[in-house]
Amino acid sequence: MYDNLQENQGFIDDAKARGLDTLAYHDQKSQGFMLVAGHPDSIRLLGEILDDYEEHGALKPESINSTKSIGENEHAQ
């Protein structure tokens, strides 16, 4: 995300002109901000992922330890 509103709005306007959707997210834990643009389906999916992240209070250490790395993922190529 840019530091000023005008630059953020320019990013959003440019994305819309290219047929993209945007998503702005504020992480309460880190106080960080994210502004992304992408295909509407991708942005919708990212929004759902972030909603799940917030609902479940981020990843717990035990779930991180049980997560396979990309190299161990059977679907990775």
Secondary structure, DSSP 8 states (H G I E B T S, - for coil): --SSHHHHHHHHHHHHHTT-EEEEEE-TTT--EEEEEE-HHHHHHHHHHHHHHHHTTS--HHHHHHS--GGG-TT--
